[in-house]
Amino acid sequence: MLLRICLILAILAGAGVIAVSHFKVRPHIQGIIDQREQNAKDRDREKGGRLKAEKSLKETEAKLAETEKTLDETKGQLTAANSKATMLEGRVNDLTKTLDQTKQSLSESQQKLSRFELIGLQPDQILTLRDSVKALTESNAVIEEEKKILRRELRRVSIMYSNLVGTTETEVALPPGLKGKVLVVDPKWDFVVLDIGEKDGVLEKGVMMVSRNSKLVAKVKITNVQPSRSIANIMPGWKLGEVMEGDLVLY
């Protein structure tokens, strides 16, 4: 009997403990459940915000790419427009220049026509005079060239005569401003080949200076003259450096 009473008391005590635990633990459990649900809602809201932000970012990137493409196209159009404008400006300048030249030519023609009218010449007479002047000009050019050839020949013969009779000119004059280049150098025999000759007015025994970088290198005396080439010896005492191919020769 006593055992049964103890068992009943134990059951009653356990039920009391369970009731107390239920009333104390249930609010805590419910709080945990509420917090979990709130966390789930916050997570879903954050996920939705992230998806929205990603979508907005993609739209922004697409708009940026489209803007860059439009900018590149605009730059290309601007470059083409600038090129066309430059071309048109050059064309306008050319046409302006041509127009100015035409105006000047027209003015000169009118002046010439006025002069011709004053002297009373007919067009056919003017053409005849023009042809005559042209022929005389060409004839004078031929005569001048022949005179140059005769002068060179006279000087050459004079030098030959001086050599034959035993007299030598102290210096043979060459054309003022004559210049050329050294084509070949023979250091053993101290002679050079120049790219100028008889057609340029070179004469035997003529003396020329060899220069490099505006500095005197040597002096050479012409010993043999050909139509477009000449040979010269490097003068003793005037060799200030080694003569090289490409050096400038001056008179």
Residue pairs with C-beta under 8 A, 6 or more apart in sequence:
116 126
121 129
148 201
152 198
152 201
152 203
155 172
155 173
155 203
156 203
156 204
158 169
159 169
159 172
159 203
159 204
159 205
162 168
162 169
168 205
169 205
171 207
172 203
172 204
172 205
172 206
172 207
172 222
173 206
174 201
174 202
174 203
174 206
174 208
174 251
175 200
175 201
175 251
176 251
177 251
178 196
178 200
178 201
178 202
178 208
178 250
178 251
179 196
179 248
179 249
179 250
179 251
180 194
180 195
180 196
180 200
180 248
180 249
181 194
181 195
181 246
181 247
181 248
181 249
182 192
182 193
182 194
182 195
182 210
182 243
182 244
182 245
182 246
182 247
182 248
182 249
183 192
183 193
183 194
183 195
183 229
183 245
184 192
184 193
184 245
185 192
185 243
185 244
185 245
186 192
187 242
190 233
190 234
190 239
191 223
191 231
191 232
191 233
191 234
192 210
192 220
192 231
192 232
192 234
192 243
193 229
193 230
193 231
194 202
194 208
194 220
194 229
194 230
194 231
194 232
194 249
195 228
195 229
196 202
196 228
196 229
196 230
196 249
197 225
197 226
197 227
197 228
197 229
197 230
198 225
198 226
198 227
198 228
198 230
199 227
199 228
200 228
202 222
202 225
202 230
203 222
203 225
204 222
204 223
204 224
204 225
205 221
205 222
205 223
206 221
206 222
206 251
207 219
207 220
207 221
207 222
207 235
207 251
208 219
208 220
208 222
208 232
208 249
208 250
208 251
209 216
209 218
209 219
209 249
209 250
209 251
210 216
210 217
210 218
210 219
210 220
210 234
210 243
210 247
210 248
210 249
211 217
211 247
211 248
211 249
211 250
212 241
212 244
212 247
212 248
216 240
217 239
217 240
217 241
217 242
217 243
217 247
218 234
218 235
218 238
218 239
218 240
218 241
218 243
219 234
219 235
219 238
220 232
220 233
220 234
220 235
220 243
220 249
221 232
221 233
221 235
222 230
222 231
222 232
223 231
223 232
223 233
224 230
224 231
232 249
234 243
